[in-house]
Amino acid sequence: MEKSLSGIEYIKSIINEFDENVKNINNVKKMSNDLTLSTKNVESILNNINEIAEQTNLLALNAAIEATRAGEAGRGFMVVADEVRKLADNSKKSAYTIANIIKDIDKNVNSTSFAMENIAVVLNNQTQAINRIIEIFNEINESFKEVAFGISKFGDVVNEIDKSKEEVINSIYEISNISQNTTASINEISAASEEQVNAVENVKNLMVELENVSSKVEEIILKFKV
C-alpha cells in the first residue's frame, strides 16, 4: 500500500511537469503569434520600401533624362541620379530578400504553432490518462484497505478458532481422564462383583451343607421317635 501511495505521488509530480510544459507551450504559442504579427508589420514596411524604391527609381530615371537634355551642365546631376537609381534597385532587392526571409519565418512559425497545438493535445490526453491512473490507484488503495480489514477480521476468526481448538483439546483431555477414571471404577466394580458372586456361591454352598445337616438331623429325630 505504501508503494502504491508513493506511486501516486510520483504520478502527480509528472502531471505537474505536464502542466508546466503546457504553460510553456502556451507561452511559445503566444510568442509565435506575436512574431507572426511582427512579420506582418515588416511585410507592410517592405511593401512601402518597394513602392518608395520604384518611385525613387522612376524619379532617378526622369532626372537622368533631364540631365541628358541639359548636356554638359547636367552631367554631374546624371551621376547622382544614376547612384540614386542604383540605391533604389539595391533597396528593392534587399526588400525582396527580406520578404522571402519573412515568408520562411512565417512558415516556420505556422509549423511550430501547429506542432505546439498537437503537443498540447497530446499532453492534455496524457494528463487525462494519468488522472485516470491515479483514480485506479486510489481504487486499488481502497481495495487494499478492505482486504487488510478482511484479513484483520479473518485473523480474529482464526484466533477464535485457536481458542475453540484449545477448549476442545482441553475438553478431550478431560473426557479422556473421565474415561480412564470410569474404566478404573468399572474395573473396581467388576472386581467387587466377582467377590460378591464368590460370596454368594459360598453362601449357597453353606446352605446346601445346612440342608444336608438338617436332613440328617430330621432322620435321626425320626429314628428316635420310632
KOLTOR-83522 format. One line per 4 residues: their letters; for each residue x, y, z of N, C-alpha, C, O. Coordinates in Angstrom, 3 decimals. Each point is the difference from the previous one (the first is absolute). Last residue first. Layout:
N
a	X,Y,Z,X,Y,Z,X,Y,Z,X,Y,Z  ...
This chain:
226
vkfk	-39.323,-93.511,66.606,-0.433,-1.370,-0.239,0.404,-0.856,1.187,-0.268,-1.201,0.014  1.673,5.648,-0.104,-1.447,-0.069,0.223,-0.508,-1.421,-0.170,-0.919,-0.420,0.704  5.439,1.449,-1.666,-0.248,-0.011,1.440,-1.493,-0.095,0.300,-0.387,-0.599,1.003  1.732,0.966,-5.491,0.443,-1.287,0.548,-0.300,-0.062,1.488,-0.458,-1.028,0.499
liie	-0.297,5.057,-2.670,-1.000,-1.000,-0.375,0.367,-1.373,0.574,-0.858,-0.739,0.482  3.951,4.208,-0.034,-1.156,0.232,0.869,-1.087,-1.030,-0.275,-0.627,-0.510,0.929  4.400,0.503,-3.718,0.361,-0.488,1.349,-1.195,0.147,0.947,-0.286,-0.893,0.798  -0.146,2.660,-5.095,0.040,-1.473,-0.060,0.292,-0.579,1.388,-0.610,-0.980,0.429
evks	0.805,5.626,-0.937,-1.386,-0.479,-0.044,-0.044,-1.526,-0.025,-0.841,-0.618,0.654  5.022,2.667,-0.934,-0.555,0.183,1.356,-1.430,-0.514,0.041,-0.405,-0.647,0.966  2.568,0.686,-5.114,0.555,-1.038,0.858,-0.575,0.114,1.405,-0.298,-1.013,0.632  -0.821,4.349,-3.621,-0.620,-1.284,-0.402,0.484,-1.131,0.889,-0.777,-0.844,0.447
svne	2.736,5.054,0.103,-1.373,0.006,0.497,-0.705,-1.309,-0.325,-0.747,-0.544,0.814  5.057,1.250,-2.550,0.067,-0.226,1.455,-1.414,-0.092,0.585,-0.288,-0.851,0.841  0.619,1.944,-5.321,0.429,-1.394,0.212,0.015,-0.338,1.502,-0.469,-1.044,0.453  -0.360,5.444,-1.663,-1.143,-0.848,-0.347,0.334,-1.477,0.229,-0.809,-0.776,0.508
levm	4.254,3.891,0.022,-0.966,0.094,1.096,-1.227,-0.874,-0.271,-0.525,-0.646,0.907  3.760,0.996,-4.276,0.521,-0.796,1.113,-0.984,0.024,1.180,-0.231,-1.014,0.658  -0.801,3.696,-4.253,-0.127,-1.417,-0.387,0.471,-0.898,1.140,-0.633,-0.992,0.359  1.227,5.571,0.159,-1.412,-0.344,0.106,-0.226,-1.466,-0.351,-0.787,-0.695,0.644
lnkv	5.090,2.466,-1.241,-0.302,-0.164,1.424,-1.457,-0.394,0.198,-0.305,-0.836,0.850  1.668,1.881,-5.171,0.589,-1.275,0.422,-0.303,-0.279,1.476,-0.318,-1.122,0.392  -0.992,5.239,-2.077,-0.800,-1.065,-0.596,0.509,-1.364,0.428,-0.768,-0.894,0.356  3.247,4.685,0.821,-1.235,-0.087,0.800,-0.870,-1.138,-0.497,-0.584,-0.740,0.792
neva	4.418,1.637,-3.257,0.358,-0.571,1.308,-1.244,-0.162,0.874,-0.198,-1.020,0.659  -0.340,3.153,-4.720,0.263,-1.419,-0.227,0.332,-0.700,1.321,-0.455,-1.105,0.293  0.009,5.762,-0.225,-1.309,-0.646,-0.187,0.168,-1.495,-0.201,-0.770,-0.789,0.548  4.668,3.363,-0.366,-0.633,-0.080,1.329,-1.353,-0.686,-0.088,-0.343,-0.818,0.854
nvqe	2.620,1.657,-4.853,0.678,-1.061,0.771,-0.648,-0.177,1.377,-0.202,-1.113,0.487  -1.331,4.633,-3.105,-0.410,-1.289,-0.589,0.620,-1.167,0.764,-0.651,-1.000,0.304  2.010,5.326,0.863,-1.368,-0.271,0.454,-0.506,-1.331,-0.547,-0.655,-0.763,0.709  4.858,2.238,-2.165,0.068,-0.381,1.417,-1.397,-0.333,0.529,-0.185,-0.970,0.735
esaa	0.452,2.614,-5.067,0.540,-1.358,0.055,0.083,-0.495,1.438,-0.313,-1.151,0.303  -0.921,5.589,-0.947,-1.073,-0.908,-0.422,0.468,-1.444,0.035,-0.731,-0.887,0.439  3.861,4.279,0.365,-0.913,-0.160,1.142,-1.132,-0.954,-0.347,-0.424,-0.795,0.838  3.395,1.888,-4.256,0.688,-0.817,1.008,-0.913,-0.244,1.200,-0.075,-1.107,0.533
sien	-1.504,3.979,-3.841,0.058,-1.379,-0.518,0.663,-0.931,1.008,-0.447,-1.126,0.220  0.375,5.710,0.689,-1.339,-0.588,0.163,-0.013,-1.446,-0.465,-0.624,-0.865,0.614  4.589,3.254,-1.295,-0.212,-0.227,1.434,-1.354,-0.660,0.249,-0.116,-0.944,0.782  1.077,2.200,-5.154,0.855,-1.129,0.394,-0.184,-0.332,1.477,-0.079,-1.162,0.397
isat	-2.074,4.958,-2.069,-0.637,-1.222,-0.514,0.805,-1.230,0.388,-0.563,-1.034,0.359  2.383,5.193,0.688,-1.153,-0.296,0.863,-0.697,-1.274,-0.445,-0.400,-0.830,0.817  3.908,2.378,-3.464,0.521,-0.490,1.278,-1.150,-0.371,0.938,0.030,-1.026,0.680  -1.159,3.010,-4.723,0.520,-1.356,-0.230,0.520,-0.612,1.294,-0.231,-1.171,0.300
tnqs	-1.103,5.626,-0.190,-1.164,-0.883,-0.132,0.430,-1.443,-0.199,-0.565,-0.928,0.579  3.893,4.238,-0.532,-0.553,-0.193,1.347,-1.197,-0.948,-0.034,-0.158,-0.850,0.876  2.001,2.019,-4.971,0.935,-0.839,0.752,-0.526,-0.275,1.408,0.042,-1.123,0.501  -2.502,4.043,-3.104,-0.105,-1.359,-0.539,0.925,-0.955,0.741,-0.362,-1.127,0.339
insi	0.601,5.710,0.643,-1.236,-0.585,0.539,-0.155,-1.438,-0.464,-0.413,-0.868,0.769  3.999,3.240,-2.537,0.219,-0.273,1.428,-1.232,-0.645,0.625,0.093,-0.959,0.767  -0.461,2.337,-5.197,0.922,-1.135,0.093,0.254,-0.379,1.449,0.013,-1.175,0.365  -2.547,4.998,-1.257,-0.773,-1.211,-0.312,0.873,-1.240,0.115,-0.438,-1.047,0.476
eyis	2.568,5.166,0.039,-0.876,-0.266,1.143,-0.816,-1.271,-0.226,-0.144,-0.833,0.895  2.831,2.323,-4.444,0.834,-0.496,1.106,-0.867,-0.342,1.212,0.193,-1.035,0.637  -2.347,3.040,-4.205,0.372,-1.384,-0.343,0.863,-0.610,1.092,-0.171,-1.157,0.384  -0.934,5.677,0.007,-1.175,-0.838,0.261,0.296,-1.461,-0.298,-0.424,-0.898,0.728
nive	3.722,4.046,-1.783,-0.117,-0.146,1.454,-1.189,-0.890,0.360,0.084,-0.831,0.904  0.440,1.895,-5.410,1.084,-0.896,0.436,-0.075,-0.228,1.500,0.141,-1.128,0.474  -3.127,4.219,-2.294,-0.359,-1.365,-0.402,1.051,-0.994,0.467,-0.318,-1.078,0.502  1.192,5.632,0.182,-1.073,-0.458,0.887,-0.414,-1.428,-0.330,-0.244,-0.807,0.897
eksk	3.377,2.846,-3.675,0.594,-0.276,1.305,-1.060,-0.521,0.965,0.232,-0.942,0.758  -1.720,2.330,-4.923,0.780,-1.230,-0.137,0.629,-0.381,1.333,-0.002,-1.166,0.394  -2.238,5.258,-0.710,-0.952,-1.117,0.029,0.728,-1.333,-0.085,-0.376,-0.972,0.655  2.982,4.822,-1.115,-0.515,-0.105,1.365,-0.957,-1.182,0.123,0.081,-0.786,0.945
dien	1.528,1.748,-5.205,1.077,-0.531,0.849,-0.479,-0.169,1.433,0.275,-1.009,0.649  -3.195,3.077,-3.638,0.099,-1.436,-0.293,1.086,-0.642,0.853,-0.175,-1.104,0.515  -0.266,5.723,-0.261,-1.140,-0.647,0.656,0.026,-1.506,-0.226,-0.298,-0.787,0.898  3.513,3.304,-3.148,0.276,-0.008,1.439,-1.132,-0.672,0.770,0.240,-0.782,0.920
vvdg	-0.854,1.420,-5.485,1.009,-1.043,0.230,0.340,-0.091,1.480,0.150,-1.091,0.549  -2.986,4.547,-1.884,-0.691,-1.294,-0.092,0.963,-1.139,0.283,-0.333,-0.953,0.705  2.123,5.260,-0.943,-0.806,-0.152,1.215,-0.722,-1.345,0.012,-0.076,-0.675,1.027  2.446,1.777,-4.868,0.919,-0.299,1.096,-0.737,-0.174,1.307,0.323,-0.876,0.802
fksi	-2.740,2.284,-4.511,0.338,-1.416,-0.144,0.957,-0.428,1.101,-0.095,-1.109,0.525  -0.957,5.627,-0.798,-1.145,-0.762,0.491,0.271,-1.496,-0.077,-0.351,-0.756,0.906  3.608,3.497,-2.729,-0.050,0.211,1.446,-1.155,-0.779,0.616,0.156,-0.657,1.029  0.180,0.688,-5.648,1.049,-0.849,0.570,0.019,0.127,1.510,0.184,-0.979,0.722
gfav	-3.094,3.785,-3.058,-0.464,-1.389,-0.051,1.007,-0.952,0.602,-0.360,-0.940,0.709  1.588,5.427,-1.153,-1.036,-0.124,1.028,-0.522,-1.429,0.052,-0.208,-0.558,1.078  3.232,1.537,-4.454,0.690,0.014,1.292,-0.997,-0.147,1.142,0.246,-0.715,0.971  -1.983,1.128,-5.278,0.644,-1.311,0.166,0.700,-0.080,1.347,-0.076,-1.011,0.699
ekfs	-1.801,5.116,-1.868,-1.060,-0.981,0.264,0.585,-1.386,0.220,-0.435,-0.739,0.883  3.394,4.131,-2.111,-0.507,0.251,1.349,-1.077,-1.015,0.367,-0.025,-0.531,1.111  1.728,0.423,-5.467,0.997,-0.480,0.956,-0.493,0.182,1.434,0.172,-0.874,0.849  -2.780,2.692,-4.244,-0.119,-1.466,0.007,0.986,-0.608,0.985,-0.328,-0.936,0.728
enie	0.588,5.522,-1.426,-1.218,-0.319,0.745,-0.204,-1.509,0.079,-0.410,-0.532,1.032  3.952,2.010,-3.649,0.278,0.252,1.418,-1.216,-0.324,0.858,0.117,-0.611,1.062  -0.611,0.412,-5.711,0.806,-1.131,0.479,0.303,0.166,1.485,-0.055,-0.965,0.763  -2.128,4.489,-2.886,-0.906,-1.140,0.130,0.742,-1.224,0.527,-0.520,-0.748,0.828
nfie	3.078,4.502,-1.803,-0.825,0.253,1.188,-0.983,-1.139,0.231,-0.229,-0.417,1.136  2.826,0.263,-5.027,0.840,-0.223,1.180,-0.802,0.210,1.279,0.124,-0.768,0.954  -2.250,1.818,-4.960,0.132,-1.458,0.136,0.850,-0.336,1.219,-0.324,-0.916,0.756  -0.092,5.428,-1.878,-1.282,-0.513,0.498,0.073,-1.507,0.222,-0.505,-0.521,0.994
iirn	4.191,2.514,-3.004,-0.061,0.366,1.422,-1.307,-0.496,0.609,-0.013,-0.514,1.118  0.518,0.010,-5.709,0.881,-0.937,0.707,-0.025,0.285,1.498,-0.024,-0.922,0.815  -2.238,3.883,-3.598,-0.744,-1.263,0.102,0.828,-1.042,0.746,-0.529,-0.778,0.795  2.599,4.807,-1.754,-1.025,0.214,1.034,-0.844,-1.256,0.193,-0.382,-0.342,1.119
iaqt	3.447,0.311,-4.599,0.688,-0.140,1.289,-0.971,0.253,1.146,0.073,-0.661,1.036  -1.652,1.277,-5.415,0.298,-1.420,0.220,0.647,-0.209,1.363,-0.322,-0.953,0.710  -0.491,5.369,-2.080,-1.260,-0.688,0.299,0.235,-1.479,0.292,-0.597,-0.570,0.914  4.294,3.063,-2.308,-0.420,0.433,1.338,-1.299,-0.685,0.406,-0.143,-0.453,1.135
qnnl	1.724,-0.229,-5.484,0.826,-0.716,0.975,-0.399,0.370,1.424,-0.045,-0.852,0.887  -2.041,3.170,-4.381,-0.454,-1.400,0.026,0.788,-0.811,1.025,-0.564,-0.816,0.729  1.951,5.220,-1.438,-1.315,-0.004,0.645,-0.551,-1.421,0.104,-0.541,-0.393,1.034  4.531,1.038,-3.382,0.216,0.177,1.441,-1.325,-0.017,0.752,-0.100,-0.561,1.092
vvai	-0.112,0.429,-5.775,0.585,-1.246,0.518,0.193,0.090,1.509,-0.335,-0.931,0.732  -1.104,4.805,-2.948,-1.069,-1.010,0.003,0.505,-1.305,0.595,-0.684,-0.634,0.804  3.821,4.039,-1.426,-0.923,0.360,1.088,-1.138,-1.008,0.099,-0.412,-0.374,1.098  3.411,-0.049,-4.658,0.644,-0.390,1.258,-0.920,0.299,1.178,-0.109,-0.792,0.936
nema	-1.316,2.233,-5.159,-0.041,-1.467,0.087,0.607,-0.492,1.308,-0.534,-0.904,0.643  0.806,5.485,-1.540,-1.394,-0.374,0.261,-0.137,-1.514,0.129,-0.710,-0.496,0.874  4.882,2.202,-2.100,-0.291,0.310,1.396,-1.434,-0.386,0.356,-0.262,-0.520,1.085  1.625,0.161,-5.566,0.632,-1.047,0.817,-0.298,0.217,1.478,-0.252,-0.955,0.735
fsts	-1.227,4.253,-3.696,-0.757,-1.231,-0.220,0.551,-1.139,0.856,-0.750,-0.762,0.609  3.078,4.818,-0.579,-1.290,0.153,0.687,-0.837,-1.263,-0.140,-0.635,-0.446,0.956  4.680,0.640,-3.329,0.247,-0.109,1.443,-1.306,0.095,0.784,-0.221,-0.754,0.947  0.052,1.453,-5.563,0.296,-1.415,0.273,0.207,-0.218,1.490,-0.473,-0.982,0.572
nvnk	-0.101,5.401,-1.986,-1.253,-0.753,-0.155,0.200,-1.484,0.303,-0.827,-0.631,0.659  4.618,3.368,-0.692,-0.844,0.336,1.154,-1.313,-0.767,-0.067,-0.479,-0.519,1.009  3.410,0.183,-4.644,0.509,-0.741,1.165,-0.844,0.266,1.243,-0.242,-0.898,0.806  -0.800,3.351,-4.672,-0.296,-1.417,-0.230,0.457,-0.840,1.190,-0.727,-0.880,0.461
didk	1.816,5.420,-0.432,-1.438,-0.171,0.215,-0.409,-1.458,-0.190,-0.831,-0.524,0.742  5.248,1.685,-1.707,-0.239,0.101,1.446,-1.472,-0.252,0.304,-0.345,-0.727,0.932  1.564,0.945,-5.435,0.518,-1.230,0.618,-0.252,-0.003,1.505,-0.385,-1.017,0.577  -0.761,4.912,-2.891,-0.902,-1.091,-0.377,0.450,-1.321,0.618,-0.814,-0.773,0.505
iina	3.588,4.501,0.037,-1.200,0.135,0.828,-0.994,-1.112,-0.312,-0.639,-0.543,0.901  4.439,0.873,-3.590,0.376,-0.468,1.351,-1.212,0.040,0.928,-0.226,-0.919,0.787  -0.333,2.704,-5.069,0.121,-1.465,-0.068,0.361,-0.585,1.365,-0.524,-1.038,0.405  0.425,5.704,-0.774,-1.360,-0.534,-0.117,0.015,-1.523,-0.061,-0.837,-0.660,0.616
itya	4.916,2.993,-0.700,-0.587,0.021,1.343,-1.404,-0.587,-0.029,-0.400,-0.708,0.924  2.531,1.252,-5.035,0.677,-1.039,0.793,-0.602,-0.096,1.401,-0.257,-1.091,0.510  -1.305,4.549,-3.274,-0.454,-1.286,-0.523,0.612,-1.153,0.801,-0.686,-0.962,0.348  2.142,5.291,0.606,-1.377,-0.171,0.472,-0.558,-1.342,-0.465,-0.707,-0.679,0.745
skks	4.901,1.929,-2.342,0.079,-0.319,1.435,-1.391,-0.241,0.578,-0.204,-0.907,0.807  0.463,2.377,-5.269,0.512,-1.373,0.115,0.065,-0.433,1.469,-0.374,-1.123,0.338  -0.830,5.566,-1.207,-1.063,-0.894,-0.434,0.425,-1.456,0.111,-0.781,-0.851,0.426  3.939,4.166,0.493,-1.020,-0.011,1.055,-1.128,-0.959,-0.356,-0.520,-0.720,0.853
ndal	3.840,1.481,-4.067,0.522,-0.808,1.116,-1.011,-0.092,1.142,-0.154,-1.049,0.627  -0.920,3.852,-4.254,-0.014,-1.408,-0.419,0.485,-0.913,1.127,-0.590,-1.048,0.265  0.829,5.660,0.444,-1.404,-0.436,0.007,-0.111,-1.459,-0.407,-0.782,-0.758,0.574  4.990,2.783,-0.809,-0.397,-0.153,1.403,-1.442,-0.490,0.094,-0.324,-0.832,0.848
krve	1.958,1.909,-5.093,0.635,-1.230,0.492,-0.406,-0.280,1.457,-0.278,-1.138,0.380  -1.173,5.174,-2.251,-0.701,-1.123,-0.623,0.570,-1.332,0.471,-0.742,-0.939,0.289  2.879,4.873,1.065,-1.290,-0.123,0.687,-0.778,-1.180,-0.564,-0.645,-0.739,0.744  4.641,1.835,-2.850,0.268,-0.593,1.316,-1.294,-0.188,0.794,-0.180,-0.997,0.699
davv	-0.096,3.237,-4.832,0.327,-1.413,-0.218,0.273,-0.713,1.328,-0.423,-1.140,0.190  -0.312,5.778,-0.152,-1.252,-0.700,-0.303,0.250,-1.486,-0.204,-0.807,-0.836,0.406  4.526,3.630,0.190,-0.759,-0.120,1.256,-1.287,-0.785,-0.234,-0.375,-0.852,0.805  2.939,1.867,-4.577,0.720,-0.963,0.848,-0.760,-0.223,1.306,-0.144,-1.135,0.454
mfgr	-1.465,4.415,-3.353,-0.273,-1.326,-0.534,0.676,-1.071,0.839,-0.567,-1.063,0.251  1.399,5.601,0.646,-1.324,-0.389,0.501,-0.380,-1.397,-0.485,-0.694,-0.741,0.695  4.632,2.640,-2.305,0.143,-0.324,1.422,-1.323,-0.457,0.601,-0.056,-0.920,0.816  0.021,2.423,-5.359,0.754,-1.240,0.167,0.110,-0.401,1.466,-0.237,-1.162,0.328
gaeg	-1.922,5.117,-2.606,-0.745,-0.972,0.805,0.744,-1.293,0.241,-0.566,-0.952,0.538  2.287,4.575,-3.144,-0.352,0.587,1.295,-0.724,-1.004,0.892,0.038,0.096,1.227  1.130,-1.099,-5.749,1.174,-0.018,0.884,-0.349,0.523,1.376,0.578,-0.441,0.994  -4.880,-0.674,-3.433,1.324,-0.097,-0.596,1.087,-0.045,1.049,-0.114,-0.683,1.018
arta	-4.888,0.806,-0.840,0.766,1.181,0.421,1.409,-0.014,-0.563,0.694,1.017,0.012  -3.678,-4.674,-0.681,-0.444,1.151,-0.774,0.817,1.249,0.340,0.225,0.857,-0.854  0.511,-4.662,3.336,0.482,-0.229,-1.361,-0.397,1.169,-0.897,0.769,0.449,-0.850  -2.406,-0.556,5.232,1.430,0.312,0.004,0.590,-0.175,-1.387,0.887,0.759,-0.391
eiaa	-5.367,-1.977,1.073,0.132,1.452,0.034,1.466,0.405,-0.026,0.360,0.994,-0.631  -1.282,-5.556,0.936,-0.454,0.509,-1.309,0.173,1.514,-0.063,0.485,0.535,-0.998  0.394,-2.621,5.052,1.055,-0.326,-0.969,-0.376,0.516,-1.383,0.845,0.497,-0.744  -4.010,-0.113,4.178,1.106,0.936,0.222,1.116,-0.241,-1.000,0.615,0.947,-0.490
nlal	-4.235,-3.907,0.497,-0.410,1.300,-0.540,1.113,1.027,0.150,0.233,0.820,-0.888  0.502,-4.987,2.849,-0.032,-0.144,-1.457,-0.391,1.323,-0.669,0.605,0.406,-0.993  -0.768,-0.668,5.653,1.396,0.001,-0.450,0.074,-0.103,-1.521,0.833,0.642,-0.639  -5.055,-0.979,2.664,0.502,1.377,0.092,1.439,0.089,-0.493,0.378,0.960,-0.673
lntq	-2.286,-5.224,0.932,-0.657,0.770,-1.056,0.490,1.445,-0.012,0.250,0.576,-1.059  1.230,-3.361,4.502,0.593,-0.438,-1.260,-0.594,0.785,-1.170,0.711,0.392,-0.924  -2.551,0.295,5.130,1.343,0.583,-0.056,0.681,-0.353,-1.325,0.656,0.829,-0.630  -4.816,-2.781,1.515,-0.163,1.435,-0.257,1.358,0.684,-0.130,0.200,0.856,-0.862
eaie	-0.188,-5.363,2.039,-0.484,0.148,-1.375,-0.165,1.482,-0.367,0.361,0.434,-1.093  0.825,-1.469,5.501,1.110,-0.317,-0.909,-0.423,0.178,-1.460,0.749,0.527,-0.823  -4.012,-0.024,4.200,0.928,1.140,0.007,1.145,-0.240,-0.980,0.427,0.913,-0.708  -3.446,-4.430,1.312,-0.660,1.112,-0.688,0.919,1.213,-0.082,0.098,0.656,-1.037
ninn	1.430,-4.321,3.470,-0.043,-0.318,-1.430,-0.652,1.133,-0.797,0.463,0.380,-1.075  -0.471,-0.070,5.766,1.359,0.190,-0.527,0.033,-0.269,-1.503,0.643,0.733,-0.751  -4.652,-1.595,3.027,0.228,1.448,-0.108,1.377,0.291,-0.591,0.161,0.897,-0.828  -1.157,-5.320,1.742,-0.819,0.458,-1.127,0.165,1.503,-0.217,0.083,0.484,-1.129
lise	1.933,-2.384,4.875,0.726,-0.358,-1.222,-0.779,0.420,-1.243,0.586,0.427,-0.995  -2.632,0.117,5.204,1.098,0.967,-0.163,0.769,-0.277,-1.288,0.377,0.926,-0.717  -3.717,-3.977,1.906,-0.610,1.280,-0.375,1.070,1.060,-0.244,-0.083,0.776,-0.951  1.473,-4.908,2.576,-0.432,-0.132,-1.395,-0.631,1.303,-0.492,0.219,0.426,-1.134
vnkt	0.899,-0.720,5.667,1.209,0.131,-0.825,-0.362,-0.095,-1.479,0.534,0.747,-0.820  -3.954,-1.487,3.906,0.386,1.414,0.000,1.222,0.237,-0.880,0.081,0.984,-0.734  -1.454,-5.384,1.387,-0.992,0.695,-0.823,0.333,1.488,-0.089,-0.121,0.617,-1.059  2.701,-3.249,3.909,0.362,-0.245,-1.403,-1.000,0.670,-0.940,0.373,0.484,-1.069
sltl	-1.284,-0.295,5.665,1.173,0.821,-0.327,0.403,-0.179,-1.456,0.328,0.968,-0.687  -3.761,-3.667,2.398,-0.457,1.386,-0.147,1.152,0.913,-0.393,-0.155,0.896,-0.830  1.245,-5.307,1.821,-0.773,0.052,-1.247,-0.512,1.413,-0.259,0.056,0.494,-1.126  2.075,-1.347,5.203,0.973,0.043,-1.092,-0.700,0.072,-1.356,0.456,0.692,-0.910
dnsm	-3.099,-1.244,4.730,0.575,1.352,-0.009,0.992,0.151,-1.149,0.045,1.031,-0.671  -1.804,-5.273,1.369,-1.040,0.894,-0.519,0.500,1.440,-0.071,-0.263,0.720,-0.963  3.073,-3.859,2.932,-0.108,-0.270,-1.436,-1.047,0.903,-0.636,0.201,0.526,-1.094  0.283,-0.413,5.745,1.135,0.665,-0.644,-0.035,-0.206,-1.507,0.349,0.899,-0.766
kkvn	-3.576,-3.132,3.248,-0.250,1.441,0.068,1.131,0.762,-0.684,-0.236,0.942,-0.757  0.720,-5.562,1.198,-1.036,0.309,-0.984,-0.291,1.499,-0.026,-0.185,0.588,-1.065  3.089,-2.163,4.360,0.652,-0.038,-1.314,-1.004,0.332,-1.099,0.323,0.719,-0.946  -2.005,-1.100,5.285,0.852,1.189,-0.106,0.684,0.068,-1.359,0.081,1.061,-0.619
nink	-2.569,-4.876,1.609,-0.895,1.140,-0.207,0.788,1.300,-0.124,-0.339,0.871,-0.800  2.725,-4.733,1.895,-0.485,-0.078,-1.382,-0.923,1.173,-0.308,0.088,0.597,-1.073  1.398,-1.074,5.480,1.100,0.435,-0.869,-0.426,-0.008,-1.464,0.338,0.905,-0.763  -3.392,-2.580,3.891,0.159,1.448,0.173,1.096,0.531,-0.917,-0.161,1.038,-0.642
vned	-0.402,-5.665,0.782,-1.136,0.626,-0.689,0.085,1.518,0.109,-0.256,0.708,-0.974  3.393,-3.191,3.372,0.275,-0.073,-1.438,-1.121,0.648,-0.805,0.252,0.697,-0.982  -0.834,-1.100,5.611,1.031,0.999,-0.293,0.322,0.018,-1.487,0.179,1.065,-0.590  -3.096,-4.365,2.074,-0.649,1.309,0.091,0.985,1.121,-0.316,-0.334,0.964,-0.690
feni	2.009,-5.332,0.972,-0.815,0.169,-1.206,-0.665,1.376,-0.004,-0.030,0.683,-1.023  2.340,-1.895,4.877,0.936,0.296,-1.082,-0.751,0.204,-1.315,0.332,0.895,-0.777  -2.853,-2.259,4.423,0.447,1.381,0.212,0.982,0.416,-1.086,-0.047,1.127,-0.494  -1.322,-5.588,0.548,-1.090,0.869,-0.462,0.379,1.467,0.168,-0.293,0.822,-0.868
iski	3.229,-3.995,2.604,0.054,-0.014,-1.465,-1.087,0.906,-0.574,0.236,0.733,-0.961  -0.220,-1.409,5.565,1.124,0.860,-0.368,0.149,0.058,-1.517,0.340,1.046,-0.554  -3.529,-3.982,2.291,-0.438,1.386,0.172,1.110,0.977,-0.369,-0.262,1.050,-0.586  1.279,-5.618,0.648,-0.829,0.329,-1.164,-0.509,1.438,0.095,-0.073,0.702,-1.009
yeig	2.454,-2.382,4.678,0.893,0.129,-1.154,-0.783,0.406,-1.240,0.436,0.866,-0.759  -2.852,-1.843,4.657,0.720,1.262,0.156,0.921,0.242,-1.187,0.110,1.126,-0.485  -2.322,-5.252,0.662,-0.951,1.084,-0.264,0.689,1.354,0.092,-0.218,0.868,-0.846  2.696,-4.658,2.051,-0.224,0.037,-1.442,-0.952,1.117,-0.386,0.207,0.675,-1.009
slsk	0.501,-1.562,5.529,1.164,0.683,-0.553,-0.111,0.088,-1.514,0.432,0.984,-0.602  -3.758,-3.423,2.799,-0.116,1.420,0.320,1.170,0.789,-0.558,-0.192,1.096,-0.528  0.326,-5.767,0.091,-1.073,0.546,-0.834,-0.159,1.493,0.238,-0.161,0.766,-0.950  3.125,-3.153,3.657,0.546,0.165,-1.347,-1.040,0.598,-0.929,0.322,0.826,-0.854
em	-1.723,-1.914,5.171,0.899,1.146,0.042,0.609,0.259,-1.373,0.123,1.151,-0.419  -2.783,-4.977,0.987,-0.831,1.198,0.000,0.870,1.254,0.000,-0.321,0.980,-0.672
